[in-house]
Amino acid sequence: MTGGRAVRASLPRRRVDPAPDLARAVEHARILRGAGDPAGAARVLDRAFDAEGVRARTVSEPLRFRALVLRADLALRLHDDAGAARFLAGAEALPLLADALAALDDERHLADELRGQLAADET
């Protein structure tokens, strides 16, 4: 005690960043991919997928489809053909409604291109 007051020494607290929600993770990953950092973009999505697995699946199927196709694209850029195939299979397994499919034309086209690249790599 100094002068009647207690002095408390405290250790610095380590801040833990909350896991990003999937919508923010997709946007962040797109920015990183555009900046030429596919590994960083993949880490962002993987972290969001891991966090989403713990919580109830509250994201829409179109958003999950976008995220899986983007992650497949990143896997191919990182020369991970098995990972790309796994993420594409996950995207194909989602039960999408016809209205949602129309909104996902760009991602569906990209998924077809990625499947073609995987098939060409296998031959």
Backbone bond lengths (Angstrom), bond angles and torsions (degrees), N, CA, C in turn:
res aa  C-N    CA-C-N  psi(-1)  N-CA   C-N-CA  omega(-1)  CA-C   N-CA-C  phi
1 M - - - 1.448 - - 1.508 108.38 -
2 T 1.270 113.46 138.26 1.456 118.71 177.52 1.507 107.73 -125.92
3 G 1.307 115.30 118.32 1.456 120.72 178.24 1.518 113.50 61.03
4 G 1.317 118.02 32.04 1.453 120.49 176.98 1.522 113.93 85.70
5 R 1.323 117.70 -1.18 1.467 119.88 179.59 1.522 109.97 -114.24
6 A 1.273 114.95 141.63 1.459 119.59 176.95 1.534 108.71 -83.00
7 V 1.297 114.96 135.51 1.460 119.85 177.49 1.519 107.47 -105.07
8 R 1.306 114.73 123.99 1.452 118.79 -179.29 1.512 110.01 -106.24
9 A 1.275 113.98 127.37 1.458 117.82 173.77 1.516 107.27 -96.30
10 S 1.299 115.26 129.00 1.462 117.28 179.15 1.519 109.04 -123.71
11 L 1.270 113.04 147.01 1.458 119.27 177.28 1.517 108.91 -81.29
12 P 1.307 116.63 148.20 1.468 117.26 177.20 1.521 109.33 -65.04
13 R 1.294 115.02 138.72 1.455 119.69 -179.54 1.515 109.64 -87.19
14 R 1.282 113.49 136.50 1.450 119.07 178.41 1.521 108.30 -84.71
15 R 1.298 115.45 124.43 1.457 119.97 -178.19 1.527 109.30 -85.87
16 V 1.301 115.72 130.94 1.450 121.10 177.43 1.523 107.58 -105.02
17 D 1.319 115.54 120.32 1.458 119.04 178.98 1.520 109.39 -71.69
18 P 1.320 116.55 134.28 1.459 118.09 177.09 1.528 109.55 -68.77
19 A 1.304 115.56 149.74 1.457 119.49 178.20 1.526 109.30 -65.72
20 P 1.310 117.45 137.17 1.464 118.67 -178.53 1.518 110.77 -71.81
21 D 1.337 115.76 148.98 1.452 116.48 173.88 1.521 107.99 -74.09
22 L 1.294 117.25 163.89 1.453 121.04 -170.36 1.522 112.31 -65.19
23 A 1.317 118.42 -37.11 1.466 120.45 -179.82 1.528 110.68 -62.90
24 R 1.325 116.46 -46.34 1.472 119.61 178.43 1.520 110.98 -66.64
25 A 1.316 116.54 -36.67 1.461 120.36 -179.87 1.530 110.89 -64.29
26 V 1.332 117.04 -40.06 1.469 120.11 178.47 1.519 110.35 -62.59
27 E 1.316 116.82 -45.41 1.473 119.52 179.59 1.521 111.32 -63.75
28 H 1.319 116.63 -44.00 1.462 121.15 179.58 1.531 110.08 -63.40
29 A 1.322 116.92 -42.03 1.463 120.93 179.71 1.526 111.17 -64.75
30 R 1.310 117.61 -38.02 1.470 120.19 177.03 1.530 111.20 -63.10
31 I 1.301 115.83 -39.88 1.465 119.75 178.55 1.529 110.10 -65.04
32 L 1.318 116.42 -45.70 1.468 119.91 179.37 1.528 111.77 -64.25
33 R 1.328 116.79 -39.56 1.467 119.74 177.44 1.526 110.08 -62.02
34 G 1.331 116.31 -43.33 1.460 120.86 178.42 1.512 112.93 -64.34
35 A 1.325 116.10 -28.79 1.467 121.12 179.36 1.524 111.84 -85.04
36 G 1.327 117.03 2.29 1.463 120.13 178.03 1.513 114.82 84.67
37 D 1.329 116.99 24.42 1.465 120.57 179.61 1.531 109.81 -120.96
38 P 1.352 117.52 72.07 1.466 118.27 -178.91 1.526 112.99 -65.77
39 A 1.330 117.63 -30.93 1.472 119.50 179.32 1.528 110.32 -66.69
40 G 1.322 117.36 -42.20 1.465 120.74 177.56 1.514 111.47 -65.34
41 A 1.329 116.82 -39.69 1.461 121.10 178.44 1.529 110.41 -63.96
42 A 1.330 116.11 -40.70 1.472 120.48 178.94 1.527 110.48 -63.84
43 R 1.337 116.77 -40.99 1.474 119.86 179.18 1.522 111.13 -62.23
44 V 1.340 116.72 -40.53 1.469 120.56 179.76 1.529 110.08 -61.33
45 L 1.320 116.63 -47.04 1.466 119.65 -179.31 1.521 111.57 -68.03
46 D 1.321 117.29 -41.47 1.465 119.82 179.71 1.520 111.11 -60.52
47 R 1.311 115.88 -40.84 1.465 120.14 178.75 1.533 110.86 -63.98
48 A 1.327 116.04 -40.92 1.463 119.85 178.82 1.524 110.66 -68.08
49 F 1.338 117.59 -39.77 1.465 120.29 177.27 1.524 110.39 -63.26
50 D 1.327 117.12 -42.53 1.466 120.42 179.07 1.521 111.15 -61.25
51 A 1.329 116.46 -43.93 1.470 120.14 -179.97 1.519 110.76 -67.79
52 E 1.313 116.41 -36.86 1.463 120.29 -179.47 1.522 111.01 -67.30
53 G 1.317 117.34 -32.02 1.451 121.16 179.15 1.513 112.52 -64.99
54 V 1.323 116.68 -28.41 1.459 121.45 -179.98 1.526 110.37 -77.63
55 R 1.324 115.78 -39.22 1.467 120.15 179.87 1.521 109.61 -85.42
56 A 1.312 114.46 168.28 1.463 118.36 172.79 1.523 107.79 -65.01
57 R 1.291 116.79 145.46 1.470 120.58 -178.68 1.526 108.44 -71.01
58 T 1.313 115.00 95.25 1.451 119.97 -174.93 1.517 112.86 -102.94
59 V 1.312 118.81 -1.59 1.460 120.05 -178.38 1.524 109.59 -88.74
60 S 1.306 114.33 155.56 1.461 119.28 -179.43 1.523 110.55 -71.67
61 E 1.306 115.34 155.49 1.462 119.98 179.13 1.527 112.14 -63.93
62 P 1.355 119.56 -39.44 1.465 118.09 176.63 1.530 112.93 -60.70
63 L 1.332 117.41 -38.72 1.464 120.11 178.40 1.531 110.08 -66.77
64 R 1.315 117.01 -42.47 1.463 120.29 178.50 1.530 109.87 -63.07
65 F 1.338 117.44 -39.61 1.463 121.91 177.60 1.534 110.24 -60.07
66 R 1.349 115.95 -47.59 1.474 120.39 178.74 1.528 110.83 -57.90
67 A 1.319 115.39 -44.81 1.463 119.98 -177.41 1.526 111.08 -65.19
68 L 1.323 117.22 -41.80 1.462 120.32 -178.80 1.526 111.93 -68.27
69 V 1.334 117.07 -39.51 1.471 119.99 178.29 1.530 110.10 -67.66
70 L 1.322 116.91 -41.00 1.462 120.00 176.84 1.522 110.33 -62.01
71 R 1.327 116.95 -41.88 1.472 119.68 -179.94 1.525 110.92 -67.11
72 A 1.334 117.54 -34.20 1.464 120.75 175.78 1.525 110.31 -64.99
73 D 1.324 116.90 -41.57 1.464 121.34 177.22 1.523 110.44 -60.64
74 L 1.313 116.52 -43.83 1.465 120.70 179.59 1.524 110.84 -65.39
75 A 1.331 117.12 -38.54 1.463 120.28 178.58 1.532 110.49 -61.78
76 L 1.329 116.62 -41.64 1.462 118.78 177.78 1.517 111.67 -65.03
77 R 1.317 116.79 -40.30 1.472 120.07 177.90 1.523 111.19 -62.65
78 L 1.330 116.04 -27.78 1.462 121.17 179.38 1.536 111.57 -94.93
79 H 1.318 116.39 11.48 1.471 123.20 177.17 1.523 112.52 61.84
80 D 1.333 115.91 37.33 1.465 122.39 177.69 1.523 107.89 -111.95
81 D 1.330 116.51 79.89 1.460 121.00 -176.94 1.528 112.45 -63.17
82 A 1.315 116.99 -39.73 1.466 120.35 179.93 1.524 110.61 -63.76
83 G 1.314 116.63 -41.98 1.463 120.19 177.82 1.516 111.54 -64.46
84 A 1.327 116.63 -41.88 1.468 120.47 179.12 1.522 110.31 -61.08
85 A 1.325 116.84 -44.17 1.462 120.54 178.97 1.525 110.85 -62.67
86 R 1.335 117.01 -39.56 1.466 121.34 -179.97 1.530 111.11 -64.45
87 F 1.347 116.81 -44.18 1.468 119.58 -179.50 1.527 111.51 -69.12
88 L 1.346 117.26 -36.97 1.465 119.85 176.75 1.527 110.64 -65.30
89 A 1.322 117.19 -39.80 1.465 120.48 177.80 1.527 110.61 -62.48
90 G 1.325 116.65 -38.62 1.461 119.96 176.89 1.515 112.02 -64.58
91 A 1.332 116.83 -38.91 1.466 120.63 178.84 1.524 110.68 -66.97
92 E 1.329 116.76 -40.56 1.468 120.58 -179.25 1.523 111.49 -68.07
93 A 1.313 117.59 -26.17 1.458 121.36 -177.12 1.523 112.93 -77.52
94 L 1.322 117.57 -13.03 1.467 119.50 -178.04 1.524 110.62 -73.06
95 P 1.308 117.04 133.42 1.466 119.72 177.18 1.531 109.98 -81.53
96 L 1.308 115.92 97.46 1.459 120.16 -177.17 1.526 110.53 -97.09
97 L 1.304 115.43 142.69 1.456 121.12 176.90 1.523 109.58 -81.54
98 A 1.311 116.97 158.83 1.464 121.91 -177.38 1.531 111.31 -58.98
99 D 1.327 117.49 -40.16 1.471 120.19 179.58 1.519 110.83 -64.12
100 A 1.317 115.64 -39.90 1.459 119.74 -179.69 1.528 110.54 -68.02
101 L 1.323 116.75 -35.89 1.469 120.00 179.44 1.519 111.53 -62.09
102 A 1.320 117.58 -39.28 1.462 120.72 179.52 1.523 110.92 -62.38
103 A 1.328 117.39 -36.11 1.461 121.37 -179.96 1.524 112.00 -74.97
104 L 1.330 116.77 -13.84 1.461 121.03 -176.27 1.529 112.75 -107.31
105 D 1.312 118.08 23.36 1.466 120.33 -176.51 1.521 112.85 -55.68
106 D 1.336 117.89 -43.78 1.467 120.24 -179.63 1.520 111.49 -61.78
107 E 1.328 116.51 -44.89 1.451 120.41 -178.96 1.529 111.08 -68.82
108 R 1.341 117.72 -36.72 1.465 120.35 177.64 1.519 110.64 -65.10
109 H 1.332 116.37 -40.26 1.464 120.29 177.39 1.528 110.41 -63.30
110 L 1.334 116.82 -43.92 1.464 120.92 178.32 1.528 110.33 -62.77
111 A 1.327 117.78 -40.74 1.461 120.88 178.93 1.530 110.27 -61.60
112 D 1.335 117.30 -40.55 1.472 120.21 177.10 1.524 111.14 -63.64
113 E 1.330 116.95 -41.96 1.469 120.65 178.15 1.531 110.95 -63.03
114 L 1.329 116.88 -41.78 1.459 120.76 -179.78 1.525 110.89 -65.45
115 R 1.344 116.88 -40.26 1.463 119.94 176.11 1.524 110.61 -60.46
116 G 1.348 116.38 -40.79 1.454 120.83 177.78 1.520 111.94 -62.97
117 Q 1.340 116.99 -40.71 1.460 120.70 178.40 1.525 110.68 -65.25
118 L 1.333 116.50 -40.06 1.464 119.35 178.04 1.512 111.35 -64.30
119 A 1.337 116.44 -41.64 1.463 120.26 179.40 1.528 110.59 -65.03
120 A 1.326 117.23 -38.79 1.474 120.68 179.85 1.523 110.72 -68.11
121 D 1.328 117.17 -34.27 1.470 120.75 179.03 1.524 111.99 -69.18
122 E 1.340 116.21 -29.44 1.457 120.30 -178.38 1.523 112.14 -75.15
123 T 1.337 116.62 -23.78 1.479 118.61 -178.09 1.501 112.03 -89.74
